[in-house]
Amino acid sequence: MNFTAAILRDGTDRMSLETVTLADLRDDEVLVRLVATGICHSDVTVRDGLYPIPRPIVIGHEGSGYVEQAGAAVTKVKPGDPVVLSFASCGACRCCAADAPAYCQSFMALNIFGRRLDGSSALRCEGESIGGHFFSQSSFATHSVARESNIVKVRADAPLEQLGPFGCGIQTGAGAILNALAPKSGDSLVVLGAGAVGLSAVMAGVVTGCTPIIVSEPNAARRALALEVGATHVINPLEIPDLTAELIRLTGAGADCIFDTSGIPPVIDSAIAALGPRGKMGFVAMNKVDARASFALAPFFGAGQTLRGVCEGDSVPDVFIPQLIDYFMEGRFPADKLVTFYEFEQLNQALDDQASGAAVKPIVRIGAA
Protein backbone atom coordinates (compact mmCIF):
# COMPACT_ATOMS: atom_id res chain seq x y z
CA MET A 1 0.00 0.00 0.00
CA ASN A 2 0.98 3.65 -0.44
CA PHE A 3 0.62 6.44 2.11
CA THR A 4 1.99 9.90 2.90
CA ALA A 5 5.03 10.44 5.11
CA ALA A 6 7.21 13.43 6.00
CA ILE A 7 10.69 12.53 4.83
CA LEU A 8 13.80 14.18 6.25
CA ARG A 9 16.55 14.13 3.63
CA ASP A 10 20.23 15.08 3.59
CA GLY A 11 21.22 18.73 3.62
CA THR A 12 17.99 20.19 5.02
CA ASP A 13 16.00 20.66 8.20
CA ARG A 14 12.71 20.76 6.27
CA MET A 15 10.54 17.67 5.94
CA SER A 16 8.71 17.03 2.70
CA LEU A 17 5.37 15.21 2.44
CA GLU A 18 5.93 12.40 -0.05
CA THR A 19 4.29 9.15 -1.05
CA VAL A 20 5.92 6.05 0.40
CA THR A 21 5.23 2.39 -0.20
CA LEU A 22 4.81 -0.18 2.54
CA ALA A 23 7.14 -2.93 1.34
CA ASP A 24 6.16 -5.54 3.90
CA LEU A 25 4.63 -6.07 7.34
CA ARG A 26 6.20 -8.76 9.49
CA ASP A 27 4.46 -11.18 11.79
CA ASP A 28 5.38 -9.23 14.95
CA GLU A 29 4.50 -5.80 13.50
CA VAL A 30 1.36 -3.69 13.57
CA LEU A 31 0.17 -1.18 10.98
CA VAL A 32 -1.48 1.83 12.62
CA ARG A 33 -3.56 4.52 10.90
CA LEU A 34 -2.45 7.62 12.72
CA VAL A 35 -4.88 10.18 14.09
CA ALA A 36 -2.20 12.51 15.48
CA THR A 37 1.35 12.70 16.72
CA GLY A 38 3.03 14.80 19.35
CA ILE A 39 6.33 16.53 18.75
CA CYS A 40 9.12 15.94 21.23
CA HIS A 41 12.38 17.83 21.65
CA SER A 42 14.19 14.68 20.49
CA ASP A 43 12.54 15.11 17.07
CA VAL A 44 14.05 18.60 16.87
CA THR A 45 17.54 17.39 17.80
CA VAL A 46 17.40 14.77 15.04
CA ARG A 47 16.05 17.30 12.54
CA ASP A 48 18.87 19.69 13.39
CA GLY A 49 21.52 17.02 12.95
CA LEU A 50 22.71 16.96 16.56
CA TYR A 51 22.55 13.18 16.41
CA PRO A 52 23.98 11.68 13.19
CA ILE A 53 21.09 9.40 12.27
CA PRO A 54 21.16 8.10 8.68
CA ARG A 55 18.82 9.82 6.22
CA PRO A 56 16.45 9.70 4.39
CA ILE A 57 14.23 8.96 7.36
CA VAL A 58 10.75 9.53 8.72
CA ILE A 59 10.94 10.58 12.36
CA GLY A 60 8.24 11.26 14.98
CA HIS A 61 7.63 9.14 18.06
CA GLU A 62 4.46 10.20 19.89
CA GLY A 63 1.83 8.67 17.64
CA SER A 64 -1.76 7.71 18.39
CA GLY A 65 -4.29 6.06 16.13
CA TYR A 66 -6.15 2.88 15.23
CA VAL A 67 -4.80 -0.55 14.41
CA GLU A 68 -5.32 -1.26 10.73
CA GLN A 69 -3.46 -4.56 10.40
CA ALA A 70 -1.83 -6.87 12.93
CA GLY A 71 0.85 -9.40 12.05
CA ALA A 72 0.15 -13.09 12.45
CA ALA A 73 2.13 -13.33 15.72
CA VAL A 74 0.52 -10.28 17.36
CA THR A 75 -1.88 -11.03 20.22
CA LYS A 76 -1.99 -7.74 22.14
CA VAL A 77 -4.19 -5.78 19.72
CA LYS A 78 -6.54 -6.30 16.78
CA PRO A 79 -7.74 -4.12 13.89
CA GLY A 80 -9.88 -1.24 15.11
CA ASP A 81 -8.26 -0.92 18.54
CA PRO A 82 -7.30 2.63 19.64
CA VAL A 83 -3.61 2.74 20.54
CA VAL A 84 -0.76 4.97 21.68
CA LEU A 85 2.74 4.27 20.38
CA SER A 86 5.65 4.39 22.81
CA PHE A 87 9.28 3.21 22.83
CA ALA A 88 10.22 -0.31 21.80
CA SER A 89 12.06 -2.93 23.86
CA CYS A 90 13.34 -6.41 23.11
CA GLY A 91 11.45 -8.17 25.92
CA ALA A 92 14.30 -10.62 26.47
CA CYS A 93 17.30 -8.88 28.03
CA ARG A 94 17.97 -8.61 31.78
CA CYS A 95 16.38 -5.18 32.07
CA CYS A 96 13.25 -6.17 30.17
CA ALA A 97 12.96 -9.29 32.33
CA ALA A 98 13.17 -7.04 35.42
CA ASP A 99 10.23 -4.89 34.21
CA ALA A 100 12.61 -2.08 33.24
CA PRO A 101 12.11 -1.89 29.46
CA ALA A 102 13.26 1.75 29.30
CA TYR A 103 16.77 0.41 29.94
CA CYS A 104 16.53 -2.36 27.34
CA GLN A 105 19.97 -3.38 26.11
CA SER A 106 18.71 -2.96 22.55
CA PHE A 107 17.11 0.45 23.18
CA MET A 108 19.31 2.39 20.76
CA ALA A 109 19.00 -0.15 17.96
CA LEU A 110 15.23 -0.47 18.33
CA ASN A 111 14.45 3.22 18.74
CA ILE A 112 17.06 5.60 17.43
CA PHE A 113 18.47 4.55 14.08
CA GLY A 114 15.22 4.25 12.12
CA ARG A 115 15.76 0.67 11.00
CA ARG A 116 14.80 -2.81 12.12
CA LEU A 117 17.42 -4.78 13.99
CA ASP A 118 18.49 -6.45 10.73
CA GLY A 119 18.99 -3.06 9.05
CA SER A 120 15.91 -3.28 6.81
CA SER A 121 12.97 -0.88 6.57
CA ALA A 122 9.32 -1.39 5.72
CA LEU A 123 9.21 1.88 3.75
CA ARG A 124 10.39 2.78 0.25
CA CYS A 125 10.01 5.88 -1.90
CA GLU A 126 10.42 5.47 -5.65
CA GLY A 127 12.52 2.38 -5.03
CA GLU A 128 14.73 4.00 -2.37
CA SER A 129 14.76 2.57 1.14
CA ILE A 130 13.49 5.10 3.71
CA GLY A 131 14.15 4.81 7.45
CA GLY A 132 10.71 3.99 8.78
CA HIS A 133 11.30 2.68 12.30
CA PHE A 134 12.30 5.69 14.41
CA PHE A 135 11.27 4.65 17.92
CA SER A 136 9.76 1.72 16.04
CA GLN A 137 7.01 3.97 14.71
CA SER A 138 8.16 6.95 12.55
CA SER A 139 4.89 8.72 13.30
CA PHE A 140 5.25 11.77 11.01
CA ALA A 141 3.10 9.91 8.51
CA THR A 142 -0.47 8.86 7.88
CA HIS A 143 0.45 5.28 8.83
CA SER A 144 2.99 3.76 11.18
CA VAL A 145 4.68 0.36 11.28
CA ALA A 146 5.07 -0.45 14.97
CA ARG A 147 6.18 -3.47 16.97
CA GLU A 148 3.92 -5.29 19.36
CA SER A 149 6.26 -4.24 22.19
CA ASN A 150 5.71 -0.50 21.70
CA ILE A 151 1.98 -0.41 21.05
CA VAL A 152 -0.41 0.26 23.95
CA LYS A 153 -4.16 -0.27 23.72
CA VAL A 154 -6.03 2.63 25.36
CA ARG A 155 -9.57 3.26 26.54
CA ALA A 156 -12.02 4.04 23.76
CA ASP A 157 -13.63 7.04 25.46
CA ALA A 158 -10.40 9.07 25.70
CA PRO A 159 -9.69 11.78 23.07
CA LEU A 160 -7.23 9.87 20.90
CA GLU A 161 -5.80 12.94 19.14
CA GLN A 162 -4.52 14.21 22.50
CA LEU A 163 -2.93 10.99 23.70
CA GLY A 164 0.22 10.59 21.57
CA PRO A 165 2.49 12.56 23.95
CA PHE A 166 1.61 10.11 26.73
CA GLY A 167 3.87 7.71 24.84
CA CYS A 168 7.04 9.73 25.42
CA GLY A 169 7.23 13.29 26.77
CA ILE A 170 4.38 13.07 29.23
CA GLN A 171 5.29 9.63 30.54
CA THR A 172 8.92 10.76 30.86
CA GLY A 173 8.06 13.68 33.16
CA ALA A 174 5.28 11.99 35.08
CA GLY A 175 7.18 8.73 35.43
CA ALA A 176 10.27 10.48 36.74
CA ILE A 177 8.15 11.46 39.72
CA LEU A 178 5.70 8.61 40.13
CA ASN A 179 8.10 5.77 39.27
CA ALA A 180 11.72 6.90 39.68
CA LEU A 181 11.85 9.47 42.49
CA ALA A 182 8.64 8.26 44.15
CA PRO A 183 8.11 11.09 46.68
CA LYS A 184 5.68 10.67 49.55
CA SER A 185 2.69 12.91 50.14
CA GLY A 186 3.96 16.08 51.77
CA ASP A 187 7.46 15.85 50.30
CA SER A 188 8.88 18.93 48.61
CA LEU A 189 9.45 18.82 44.86
CA VAL A 190 11.59 21.12 42.72
CA VAL A 191 11.26 20.99 38.92
CA LEU A 192 13.89 22.72 36.82
CA GLY A 193 12.40 23.72 33.47
CA ALA A 194 8.74 24.05 32.50
CA GLY A 195 8.54 22.38 29.13
CA ALA A 196 6.18 19.49 28.54
CA VAL A 197 8.39 17.07 30.51
CA GLY A 198 8.78 19.43 33.46
CA LEU A 199 5.10 20.36 33.57
CA SER A 200 4.15 16.68 33.41
CA ALA A 201 6.36 16.21 36.48
CA VAL A 202 4.50 19.05 38.19
CA MET A 203 1.15 17.38 37.50
CA ALA A 204 2.50 14.08 38.80
CA GLY A 205 3.66 15.88 41.94
CA VAL A 206 0.10 17.09 42.46
CA VAL A 207 -1.20 13.53 42.05
CA THR A 208 1.29 12.36 44.67
CA GLY A 209 0.48 15.17 47.11
CA CYS A 210 3.87 16.91 47.05
CA THR A 211 4.11 20.29 48.76
CA PRO A 212 5.61 22.68 48.05
CA ILE A 213 6.03 22.20 44.30
CA ILE A 214 8.59 24.71 43.08
CA VAL A 215 9.30 25.38 39.40
CA SER A 216 12.37 27.23 38.14
CA GLU A 217 11.77 28.57 34.64
CA PRO A 218 12.95 31.75 32.86
CA ASN A 219 9.91 32.01 30.54
CA ALA A 220 7.09 34.02 32.16
CA ALA A 221 4.28 32.34 30.21
CA ARG A 222 5.54 28.93 31.25
CA ARG A 223 5.82 29.99 34.87
CA ALA A 224 2.16 31.02 34.68
CA LEU A 225 1.27 27.67 33.14
CA ALA A 226 3.17 25.87 35.89
CA LEU A 227 0.99 27.58 38.48
CA GLU A 228 -2.10 26.65 36.48
CA VAL A 229 -1.25 22.93 36.53
CA GLY A 230 -0.32 22.79 40.20
CA ALA A 231 2.96 24.45 41.13
CA THR A 232 2.83 26.29 44.46
CA HIS A 233 5.86 28.50 43.74
CA VAL A 234 7.60 29.65 40.57
CA ILE A 235 10.94 31.42 40.30
CA ASN A 236 12.88 33.02 37.47
CA PRO A 237 16.44 31.66 37.79
CA LEU A 238 17.77 34.64 35.82
CA GLU A 239 16.64 36.92 38.63
CA ILE A 240 17.88 34.77 41.50
CA PRO A 241 21.48 35.54 42.53
CA ASP A 242 21.79 32.27 44.46
CA LEU A 243 19.51 29.47 43.23
CA THR A 244 20.74 27.06 45.91
CA ALA A 245 19.89 29.44 48.74
CA GLU A 246 16.49 30.23 47.26
CA LEU A 247 15.54 26.55 46.94
CA ILE A 248 16.66 25.84 50.49
CA ARG A 249 14.64 28.83 51.71
CA LEU A 250 11.49 27.68 49.90
CA THR A 251 11.78 24.05 51.00
CA GLY A 252 12.83 24.77 54.59
CA ALA A 253 15.65 22.28 54.96
CA GLY A 254 16.51 21.41 51.38
CA ALA A 255 14.43 19.60 48.78
CA ASP A 256 13.18 16.06 49.15
CA CYS A 257 13.05 15.60 45.37
CA ILE A 258 14.54 17.59 42.50
CA PHE A 259 13.90 16.85 38.85
CA ASP A 260 16.03 18.52 36.18
CA THR A 261 14.83 18.92 32.60
CA SER A 262 17.24 21.72 31.65
CA GLY A 263 20.42 19.72 31.10
CA ILE A 264 22.43 22.85 32.00
CA PRO A 265 25.41 21.93 34.21
CA PRO A 266 25.55 25.15 36.31
CA VAL A 267 21.82 24.85 37.04
CA ILE A 268 22.26 21.20 37.98
CA ASP A 269 25.22 22.01 40.24
CA SER A 270 23.18 24.65 42.08
CA ALA A 271 20.24 22.30 42.50
CA ILE A 272 22.32 19.40 43.78
CA ALA A 273 23.56 21.65 46.57
CA ALA A 274 19.92 22.33 47.53
CA LEU A 275 19.08 18.68 48.24
CA GLY A 276 17.95 17.94 51.78
CA PRO A 277 18.82 14.90 53.90
CA ARG A 278 18.05 11.72 51.94
CA GLY A 279 17.06 13.94 49.03
CA LYS A 280 16.79 12.48 45.54
CA MET A 281 17.53 14.13 42.20
CA GLY A 282 16.71 12.84 38.73
CA PHE A 283 18.01 13.90 35.30
CA VAL A 284 16.52 13.47 31.84
CA ALA A 285 18.37 15.97 29.64
CA MET A 286 21.74 17.30 28.55
CA ASN A 287 22.29 20.52 26.67
CA LYS A 288 25.41 19.09 25.02
CA VAL A 289 26.39 15.49 24.28
CA ASP A 290 29.49 15.86 26.47
CA ALA A 291 27.84 17.95 29.21
CA ARG A 292 29.22 17.39 32.72
CA ALA A 293 28.10 18.40 36.20
CA SER A 294 30.26 18.54 39.32
CA PHE A 295 29.37 18.16 42.97
CA ALA A 296 30.85 17.62 46.40
CA LEU A 297 30.99 13.99 47.48
CA ALA A 298 30.59 14.38 51.24
CA PRO A 299 26.86 15.22 51.34
CA PHE A 300 25.97 12.08 49.45
CA PHE A 301 27.20 9.64 52.04
CA GLY A 302 26.75 12.03 54.95
CA ALA A 303 23.13 12.86 54.10
CA GLY A 304 22.17 9.71 52.21
CA GLN A 305 21.39 11.56 48.99
CA THR A 306 20.71 10.01 45.58
CA LEU A 307 21.39 11.12 42.01
CA ARG A 308 19.99 9.12 39.13
CA GLY A 309 19.30 9.27 35.44
CA VAL A 310 15.78 8.60 34.22
CA CYS A 311 14.83 7.30 30.77
CA GLU A 312 11.21 7.26 29.59
CA GLY A 313 10.01 7.78 33.14
CA ASP A 314 11.09 4.29 34.26
CA SER A 315 7.85 3.29 32.58
CA VAL A 316 6.36 -0.04 31.63
CA PRO A 317 4.19 1.53 28.91
CA ASP A 318 1.42 -1.09 28.93
CA VAL A 319 0.87 -0.34 32.62
CA PHE A 320 1.82 3.30 33.04
CA ILE A 321 0.25 4.94 29.99
CA PRO A 322 -3.28 3.66 30.75
CA GLN A 323 -2.79 4.79 34.38
CA LEU A 324 -1.87 8.32 33.26
CA ILE A 325 -4.80 8.42 30.84
CA ASP A 326 -7.11 7.47 33.70
CA TYR A 327 -5.74 10.40 35.74
CA PHE A 328 -6.28 12.64 32.71
CA MET A 329 -9.86 11.49 32.22
CA GLU A 330 -10.56 12.01 35.95
CA GLY A 331 -9.35 15.62 35.68
CA ARG A 332 -6.36 14.99 37.94
CA PHE A 333 -3.72 15.34 35.23
CA PRO A 334 -4.66 18.24 32.89
CA ALA A 335 -2.24 17.48 30.08
CA ASP A 336 -4.53 19.20 27.56
CA LYS A 337 -3.41 22.56 29.00
CA LEU A 338 0.02 22.00 27.42
CA VAL A 339 -1.19 21.39 23.87
CA THR A 340 -1.18 23.44 20.66
CA PHE A 341 -2.67 21.72 17.61
CA TYR A 342 -1.33 21.87 14.04
CA GLU A 343 -2.41 20.28 10.77
CA PHE A 344 -0.14 17.77 9.00
CA GLU A 345 0.81 20.35 6.37
CA GLN A 346 2.07 22.58 9.23
CA LEU A 347 4.55 19.97 10.51
CA ASN A 348 7.64 22.09 9.84
CA GLN A 349 6.08 25.05 11.64
CA ALA A 350 5.17 22.82 14.57
CA LEU A 351 8.79 21.65 14.81
CA ASP A 352 10.01 25.24 14.64
CA ASP A 353 7.61 26.23 17.43
CA GLN A 354 8.82 23.34 19.58
CA ALA A 355 12.42 24.43 18.98
CA SER A 356 11.76 28.09 19.79
CA GLY A 357 9.53 27.43 22.78
CA ALA A 358 6.50 29.06 21.13
CA ALA A 359 4.55 25.87 21.83
CA VAL A 360 4.90 23.69 24.93
CA LYS A 361 3.56 20.49 23.37
CA PRO A 362 2.70 20.65 19.67
CA ILE A 363 0.37 17.94 18.41
CA VAL A 364 -0.04 17.44 14.68
CA ARG A 365 -3.43 16.23 13.49
CA ILE A 366 -3.07 13.67 10.73
CA GLY A 367 -6.26 11.64 10.23
CA ALA A 368 -9.86 11.36 11.37
CA ALA A 369 -10.46 10.34 14.94
N, C-alpha and C positions, 0 to 999 in steps of 0.2 A: 504494500500500500504506500501511497504518497501522502505527506503532510507538510505543514509549514514549520520551519525552525529558524531561530536567530543564530546565524553562524558568525563566529569570531575568527577572522582570518589574519594572516601575517601582516604586519606593518600598519595596523589600525587599531583604534580603540572603539570603533563603531561596529555594531552588529547589524547584519543585513538579513532581512526576512527572505528566505529562499525555500524552494521545494526540495525536500529530502525523500529518499526511498527507504522504507524499512526492509532491510535485506533478509532478516530472519528473526524469529523469536524462539528462544531456547526453552527447554522444558521447565527450568526453574525461574523463568522470567515472566513479567506481567506487563501488558500494554495498558497504559492509563490514558484516557482522554482528559486533558487538563482543563480545569475550570479557571484556575488562577495560579500564580506563583509569587511568593515573596522575593524581595531582593535583600541579600545579606552583604555585609561589608566584604566578605570573602569573594563574592562575585566581582566586586570593584577591584580588589587586588589582583585577581587573575586578568581582568580586562586591561588593567594598566601595566601588565607585564612584570609585576613584582615577584611572581612565582613563574618560572619558565616552563609552563605547561604546553605540550605540543599542540599546534594549531594545524588545520582548521578544527574547531571544536564548538559544540553547543554547551554552554554552561547553564547555571541556574540550579538551585538545590533546595527550594522551599515550595515544592509543588503540592497541589491538591486537585482531586478530580474523581473520576469514576473508572472502575476497572472495565476495560473493553474486551480484553482477551487474557486468559490465564494459561500458562504453560501446563503441560500434562502432569508435571510433578508438583504443582502448586496446590496446597490444601487450605491455606490461610484465608484466601479471598476467592470470590467468583465474579463473573461479569455482572455489572450493575452496582457493585458495592461502592459506597463513598469511602475515599481513602486520603490519607496524608502521607507524603513521601518524606523519609528521614534519611539518616546516614546508613550505609551498609556495613555489615560485619560478616565474618566467615562462619561463625557459629561453632567452630571446632577448636580454636586455640585455647590456651589456658585462661586468658581474660574472658573470652566469650563463655567458657564453661563456668566461670565464677560470676556470671551475671554482670559483667563489666564490658559490654560490647563496644563502648566508646573508646576503649583502649585495645581493641582488636589488633593483633599483630599484623594483619593485612589491611589496616585502615587506609594507609596511603594508597596502596595499589587499588583498592576497591572504590575509593572516593575521589581521589585528587587528579589522576592522570587522564581521565576521560575514556578509558578503554576497559574492556574485560580483562580478567587476569591473564588470559592467553594472548592479549594484545589486539584482539579483534574488536570490531564495532558493528552494531546493528544498523548503523546509518550510512548512507551513501548519497552523494550529490553529483549527478552527471558522471557517474562511474568512479568518483573519488571518495575514498573512505573519510568519514567525518567522525571526530570524537563525539560519541553519543552517550557516555556513561559517567559524566561528572557527578560525583556523589551517587553513582548508580541511578541517575535519573535525567540529567540534562533537561531541566524543566522550562527553559526558555523556548518552548515549542508547543504546538497544539496537542502533541502526544508524547508520552514518555515511556521508555523501556526501563523498567525497574526490576529489582530482584525481590524475591519473596522476603528476604531478610530486612529490607528497608521500606516495606509497605505496611501501613497501619490502618486497619479498618476503624472508622469513626462513626459516631452516632448520626443517624439520618436526619435528626431535627436541628443539627447545628449548621450555621451558615458556612457552607463549604468554601466559598471564595475568600473567607477571612482566616481559614485554618492553616494554610501552607506554612506560615512562619512558626507555627508550633513545632514543625519538624526540625528546625535548627535554632534560629536566633532566640525565640521565646523559650524553648526548652533549655537552651544553654544558660540563660540568665536565671530562670526559675529553678532549674535543677542545681545550679551552683549553690543556691540557698537551701532548697528543700532536701536535696540528696547529699551534696558534698560537705557543706559547712554545718548543716543541720542545727541551727540555733534553737534554743528553747524559748517558749513564750516569755516575754519580758527581757530577753537579751537585746543588747544594743547592736545595731547594724549600720555600717557605713558602706555606701556604694560610691565608687569613684567613676564618674561618667554616666550621663543620662541619655545614651542611645537606646535602641530597642533592647539590647541585652541588659544594660543597667536598669532600665525601667521595669523589665520583667523581673529582675531581682527584687526591686522595690515591692512590686505586687506580691511576690512570693513571701517577702518579709511580713507584709500585712496578713497574709493567710496564716503564717506561723504565729503571729502575735508579737513580733519584735517591737521594741520601743526603747529609745528613740530610733527612728530610721532617718539617717542623715545622708544627703546626697551632695557631692561636690561636683559642680558642673559650671563651666564658664559661660554657656549660652543661656541667656535670660528666659527665652521661651521654653527651653527644656527644663529649667529649674521650676518654672510655673507648672509644667506638665508633671513633673515629679511630685509636686504637692498635690496635684489633682488625683494621682493614682495612689497616694498613700504616704509619701514622705512627711515626716514631722518637722524636719529642718532642711533647708538648702543653703549652701554657701557657694560663693564665687571664689575659686582658688586663686584667681588673679588679683583679688583684693585682700587676700589673707597673707600677712607677712610671715606667719608661722603656722603652716597647716597642721603640724603635729600638735602644737599647743591648743589650737582651736578644736581639734577632734577630741583631745583629752578633756577639755573644758566641757564640751557638749555631752560627752558620754559619762563624765564623772570620774572614772578611774581607768580610762582607756577602753577601747572598743572590744566587745565580745567577738564580733565577726566583722571583717572587712572584705569587700569584694571589689577587685580592680578590673575595670574594662578599658582603661586608658592605654595601658602598655607603655607608659612614660616613666622611665627609671627614676627621675627625681621625685615624681609624685608617689611612686611606689615606696621609695626610701622613706619619705615623710610619713606615709601611712603605716608602714611597718613599725615605726617608732611610737605610733599611737595605739598599738595593741595593748590590751589589758592582760592581767594574769589569766593564763590558759586561753588566751585569745587565738582566733583562727583567721587566716587570710588566704583567699583564693585568687588565682590569676587566670585570665582567659585570653589575653591579648599581648602583642608586642608591637611597638611602633617601628621597629627595625628588626630584620631577621637576626642580627647579632646583638640585640639589646641586652643589657646586663643591669642588674640592680645590686646594691651592696647593703650590708646590714651588720650590726654588731651581733656576735654569737652569744654573749652571756645571757641576754634576756630569754633566749629560747630554751635553755636548760634550767635557768633560774626561775622562770615564770611559766614553764610548761607550754610555750606557744607553738603554733603550727603554721607552716606555710605549705601550700599545695597548689599544683596546677589542676585545672578542671577542663575537660574536653566534653563537649556536647551535654553539659550538665550532669555528668555521671548517669545518664539516662539509659534505661531499658525502654526503648520507644514504644513497644507494644503495651507497656504498663503505664508509663509516665504521660505520654501524649493524651490518651483518653482521660486520665486523671485531671490534667490541666484544662482540657475542654469542658469537663464537668464543672470545674471551678468557674470557668468563663461563662457557661450557661446559667450558673447560679448567681451571677453578678458579683462574684468574689474576686475576679481576676479580669479587670476591664481592658483586655488587650486591644479592643477595637479603638480605644482612644489614641493609640500610637499610629494608626494606619492612614495613609494617603493612597487612593486608588488611581491607576493609570490604565489606559487601553494598550493592547499588544503593540500597536504601531508607535506608542510612546515609550517603548522599552529603553531606548538610549537616553531619553530625558529622565526617566525614572532612575537609571543608574547614575546619571550626573547629579540628580538631587540627593541620592544616597551619599555620594562622594562629598558633596558640598555641605551636607547637613540640613538642606532645605526640607527634607522629609525624614522623619524618624524611622518609619517602616513602610517603604513603598510596597504595594501589592499591584501586580499587573494582571488585569482581567484578560483571559484568553478565550474561554468558551462558555457556553450556556450552563448555568447551574441547574 
